[in-house]
Every structure is written in structure tokens, then in C-alpha cells.
């Protein structure tokens, strides 16, 4: 084997250390997101006051309130995710040559993690936390949700590539791109409405299911409350779309990885709807809100990995579409 051939083989082979670390980082990010949901649902977002990165103006605050401890622990866990992202970037730079897809994925993940930190800081500095029910908060948490989805997706794809996943091939794959892209777009939209709906559950609790339904359809009800009636329908339609799209992608790209990821995505989408219905019936307790969010994140990750696996397979000549 020539020197050039050996170099190419090294560049193409998966590196165990970055791959394992990337998967571990993805799992940790999901846990941080879940803890962030608890911070919001428990009303602890203002636990450190209008201060960032310090907490109540102190680096190590003397916490006299549970809310402060909860918010501080979330900041520390988020800081751990930032450090982990930088470690992943360093591992990717060390293990892969310039321009390699794992390097690009690690850089993208690092940039999205920085954006995540800035959005979180903005929520605190502009006091869009605790009991704020403004449209600014609705837009900011929707943006936060979208960036979180992108961050989880980027980390997942980086881990997949580091594990030996092939590079994306978009040419001639219009049907797969449109199918997966449509499902991802629907997930982003329903996820954003879900974030605002969860905020409404926190800010406008109801004593019973009947009272909640009456509140949802009352004249002059707040937008956050009205979304409680709209979001479930959107979620059911999105789950149905995911199931159909995953079946279509399996038929177009029947590789082992695509089959596994697509079946997981479809199953999780159904579980997500079931959890959402239970969430409504039980009037959104904090534990169910966290489970609901974890399932949403899991569906998103499975969709992203399905797309990454499917688009790594070049289409056969008889499948390629003219002009694609």
C-alpha cells in the first residue's frame, strides 16, 4: 500500500475516541435540556436574578432559596456541556485531517453551543423568565427550542460520522431530501408551539381538566392558553407524517442503518403522541413535561440520523431523477 493510500485509509477510518465521546456528549446534552425544562416548569429561571454569568452578582452565591440552587445547577451543567463541546472539537482536530466531515461537524456543534449560551444569557438579562408571559418570551423560547434541536442534530451527526457514517450525497436524492426535510421542518414547527404550550401550562395552571378546556376556549384567552388546544392536533398530524415518511425512506434506501433509525423515529413519534395525551389528561405535571420533551428530542435525533444514513447512500442510476 502506498503512502497516499495509507493516509486515505486513516482519514476514512472511524476514530474510537471522538466517536465514543460524541455519543456520550449527545446523551449529556439531552439531560441538560431536560434539566432546563425543570428549571422553567418549576419557575426557577429567575433564581440568580438579572445576573449572568454570575448568580445574584456572585461567582459562588450563598443560596438561601431552592430556586437559586436549581438555576445555578443548570448553569453549571450547561457549562459542562460547553466544555464537552470544546473537548470534542479538540479531539476531532487531532484525529481527522483538515476539511474532514467530523471536523466540520464538531465546529458546527461548537458554534451552536455558543449560540445556546447566548440565548440563555439573553433570557436572564432581559428577564424573560419566571412569570413573564410576553410575546418576547414566546419568541425567545421558540428560538431556544430551534437552536437546541440544531445543536442536538449537529452532535448526533458528528457522532455518526465519527463512528464511520458516510458523507452526505445530495445530488440525485431529491425525494429523500424532500421527505426527510419535510419531517424535520414539521418537527421544528410543532416543537416551537410545544415550547410555548408548556410555558402556558406553567404560567396558567388549571385545577381540573374541565376547567382547563373551558379556559382554552374562553373569549379573550391568552395565546399561550389557546395553543393548548391547537398544539395536540399539530402534534398528532406531525407524528402521522413522521411514520409515513420513515416508511418511505426505508423503501428508498433500505440499508441496515436507515431501517433501524427510521423504525426508532416512527416508534418514538407514536410514543410522543401517547405521552402528550397523558400530559393533557393529567394537567401537565412537571415530570410528564420532562418526559414529553425527552421524547421530542429523541424523535428529532432519530430523524436526523435517519436522514444522515439515507443520504450517505448514493442512488442507483434507475432511481436518480433527471435534473435533481
C-alpha positions in Angstrom: 0.0 0.0 0.0 1.4 3.4 -1.0 1.8 6.3 1.5 -1.1 8.2 -0.1 -3.3 5.1 0.1 -2.5 4.6 3.8 -3.2 8.3 4.5 -6.6 8.0 2.8 -7.4 4.9 4.8 -6.6 6.6 8.1 -8.7 9.6 7.1 -11.7 7.4 6.2 -11.5 5.1 9.2 -13.6 5.9 12.3 -11.6 7.1 15.4 -12.9 5.4 18.5 -12.1 8.2 21.0 -14.0 11.1 19.2 -16.9 8.7 18.4 -17.4 7.5 21.9 -17.0 11.0 23.3 -19.5 12.4 20.8 -22.2 9.9 21.7 -21.6 10.5 25.4 -21.8 14.3 24.8 -25.1 13.8 23.0 -26.6 11.9 25.9 -25.3 14.6 28.3 -26.8 17.4 26.2 -30.2 15.7 26.3 -30.0 15.5 30.1 -29.1 19.2 30.3 -32.1 20.1 28.1 -34.3 18.0 30.5 -32.9 19.9 33.5 -33.5 23.2 31.7 -37.2 22.1 31.3 -37.4 21.5 35.0 -36.0 25.0 35.7 -38.7 26.5 33.5 -41.5 24.3 34.8 -40.6 24.9 38.5 -40.4 28.7 38.0 -36.7 28.8 38.9 -35.5 30.7 35.9 -35.0 33.9 37.9 -33.2 32.1 40.7 -30.0 34.0 40.0 -31.7 37.3 39.4 -30.9 39.5 36.5 -27.3 38.4 36.5 -25.2 36.4 34.0 -22.7 34.7 34.1 -22.7 35.4 37.8 -25.5 34.4 40.1 -27.1 37.2 42.1 -23.9 39.2 41.4 -21.7 36.5 43.0 -19.5 33.8 41.4 -20.3 31.4 44.2 -23.6 32.6 45.7 -24.8 32.0 49.2 -28.0 30.3 48.1 -30.9 30.9 50.5 -33.6 29.8 48.1 -34.2 26.5 46.3 -34.8 28.4 43.1 -31.3 29.7 43.2 -29.8 26.3 43.7 -31.9 24.9 40.8 -30.9 27.7 38.4 -27.2 27.6 39.5 -27.1 23.8 38.9 -28.5 24.3 35.4 -25.8 26.9 34.6 -23.1 24.6 35.9 -24.5 21.7 33.8 -24.7 23.9 30.8 -21.1 25.0 31.4 -20.1 21.3 31.4 -21.8 20.8 28.0 -19.8 23.8 26.7 -16.5 22.3 28.0 -17.5 18.9 26.5 -18.2 20.5 23.1 -14.7 22.1 23.1 -13.1 18.8 24.1 -15.0 17.2 21.1 -13.6 19.8 18.8 -10.1 19.3 20.1 -10.4 15.5 19.6 -11.8 16.0 16.1 -9.0 18.4 15.1 -6.4 15.9 16.5 -7.9 12.8 14.9 -9.0 14.0 11.5 -7.4 16.0 8.6 -8.4 19.5 7.6 -11.8 19.5 5.8 -13.0 16.2 7.1 -16.7 16.0 7.8 -16.2 15.1 11.5 -14.2 18.3 11.9 -16.9 20.3 10.2 -19.5 18.7 12.4 -17.5 19.5 15.6 -17.1 23.1 14.6 -20.8 23.4 13.8 -21.6 21.9 17.2 -19.3 24.3 19.0 -20.9 27.3 17.2 -24.4 26.2 18.1 -23.4 25.6 21.7 -22.1 29.2 21.9 -25.4 30.4 20.4 -27.2 28.3 23.0 -25.3 30.0 25.8 -26.0 33.5 24.3 -29.8 32.7 24.1 -29.8 31.5 27.7 -28.0 34.6 28.8 -30.4 36.8 26.9 -33.4 35.2 28.6 -31.9 36.1 32.0 -30.6 39.5 31.2 -33.9 40.6 29.6 -35.8 39.0 32.5 -37.7 36.7 30.1 -38.1 34.1 32.9 -40.2 33.1 35.8 -43.8 34.6 35.4 -43.2 36.7 32.3 -46.0 36.0 29.7 -45.0 38.4 27.0 -44.7 37.6 23.2 -41.0 38.4 23.5 -40.7 35.4 25.8 -42.7 33.2 23.5 -40.4 34.1 20.6 -37.3 33.7 22.6 -38.1 30.2 23.9 -39.1 29.2 20.4 -35.7 30.3 19.2 -34.2 28.5 22.1 -36.0 25.3 21.1 -34.9 25.6 17.5 -31.3 26.1 18.4 -31.4 23.2 20.8 -32.8 21.0 18.1 -30.0 22.1 15.7 -27.4 21.5 18.5 -28.6 18.0 19.2 -28.8 17.2 15.5 -25.3 18.5 14.9 -23.9 16.5 17.8 -25.7 13.4 16.6 -24.4 13.7 13.0 -20.9 14.3 14.2 -21.1 11.2 16.4 -22.5 9.2 13.4 -19.7 10.4 11.1 -17.0 9.7 13.8 -18.5 6.2 14.0 -17.9 5.6 10.3 -21.0 7.1 8.8 -20.6 8.2 5.2 -20.7 11.7 3.9 -24.0 13.2 2.7 -24.7 12.9 -1.1 -27.5 15.2 -2.0 -27.2 15.0 -5.8 -29.9 12.9 -7.3 -31.6 12.4 -4.0 -34.5 14.9 -4.3 -37.2 12.5 -3.0 -35.2 11.6 0.2 -34.2 15.2 0.8 -37.8 16.4 0.5 -39.2 13.6 2.6 -36.7 14.0 5.5 -36.6 17.7 5.2 -40.3 18.0 5.4 -40.5 15.8 8.5 -37.7 17.8 10.2 -39.4 21.1 9.3 -42.7 19.9 10.8 -40.9 18.8 14.0 -39.3 22.2 14.3 -42.7 23.9 14.0 -44.6 21.6 16.3 -41.6 21.8 18.8 -41.8 25.6 18.9 -45.5 25.5 19.5 -45.0 22.9 22.1 -42.4 25.0 24.0 -44.9 27.9 24.2 -47.7 25.5 25.2 -45.5 24.1 28.0 -44.9 27.7 29.1 -48.7 28.2 29.2 -49.1 25.2 31.4 -46.6 26.6 33.8 -48.0 30.2 33.8 -51.7 29.4 33.7 -52.3 26.2 35.7 -55.8 24.8 36.0 -57.5 23.0 38.9 -59.1 20.3 36.6 -59.3 19.1 33.1 -62.8 20.5 32.6 -61.6 23.9 33.8 -58.6 23.7 31.5 -60.8 23.0 28.5 -63.1 25.9 29.4 -60.1 28.2 29.8 -58.7 27.1 26.4 -61.8 28.2 24.5 -62.7 31.2 26.6 -63.1 34.5 24.8 -60.0 36.7 25.1 -57.9 33.8 26.3 -54.1 34.3 26.2 -52.3 33.0 23.2 -50.3 30.6 25.4 -53.6 29.1 26.6 -55.1 28.9 23.1 -52.1 26.9 21.9 -53.0 24.2 24.5 -56.0 23.3 22.2 -54.1 23.7 18.9 -50.8 22.0 19.7 -52.1 18.5 20.3 -53.7 18.4 16.8 -50.5 19.7 15.3 -48.5 17.0 17.2 -50.8 14.2 16.0 -50.5 15.3 12.4 -46.7 15.6 12.7 -46.4 12.1 14.2 -48.5 10.7 11.4 -46.3 12.4 8.9 -43.1 11.0 10.6 -44.5 7.5 10.4 -45.3 7.8 6.7 -42.0 9.5 5.8 -40.0 6.9 7.7 -41.7 4.1 5.8 -41.0 5.9 2.5 -37.3 6.5 3.4 -36.9 2.8 4.3 -38.3 1.8 0.9 -36.0 4.2 -0.9 -32.8 3.5 1.0 -33.2 0.0 2.6 -29.8 -0.1 4.3 -29.5 -1.6 7.8 -28.8 1.8 9.5 -31.7 3.5 7.7 -34.1 0.7 8.7 -33.1 0.9 12.3 -33.1 4.7 12.7 -36.4 5.1 10.7 -38.2 2.5 12.8 -36.9 4.1 16.0 -38.1 7.5 14.8 -41.6 6.2 13.9 -41.9 4.3 17.2 -40.8 7.3 19.3 -43.2 9.6 17.4 -46.2 7.3 18.4 -44.9 7.3 22.0 -44.6 11.1 21.9 -48.3 11.4 21.0 -49.3 8.9 23.7 -47.2 10.9 26.3 -48.8 14.1 25.1 -52.3 12.8 25.6 -51.4 11.6 29.1 -49.8 15.0 29.7 -53.1 16.8 28.8 -55.2 14.4 30.9 -53.0 14.8 34.0 -52.9 18.6 33.5 -49.1 18.7 32.7 -47.3 17.8 35.9 -43.6 18.6 35.8 -42.5 15.0 35.4 -44.7 14.5 32.3 -43.5 17.7 30.8 -39.9 16.5 31.1 -40.8 13.1 29.6 -42.7 14.8 26.8 -39.6 16.9 26.0 -37.2 14.0 26.2 -39.4 12.1 23.7 -39.5 15.1 21.4 -35.7 15.4 21.5 -35.4 11.6 20.8 -37.7 11.8 17.8 -35.6 14.7 16.4 -32.3 12.9 16.9 -33.7 9.7 15.3 -35.0 11.7 12.3 -31.6 13.4 11.8 -29.8 10.1 12.0 -32.2 8.6 9.5 -31.5 11.4 7.1 -27.8 11.1 7.6 -27.8 7.4 7.0 -30.2 7.6 4.0 -28.4 10.4 2.3 -25.0 8.7 2.7 -26.2 6.1 0.2 -25.8 7.1 -3.5 -28.9 6.5 -5.5 -28.9 3.9 -8.2 -29.0 5.1 -11.8 -32.6 4.0 -12.2 -33.5 5.9 -9.1 -31.8 9.2 -9.9 -34.2 11.9 -11.0 -33.4 14.0 -14.1 -32.2 17.4 -13.2 -32.0 16.6 -9.5 
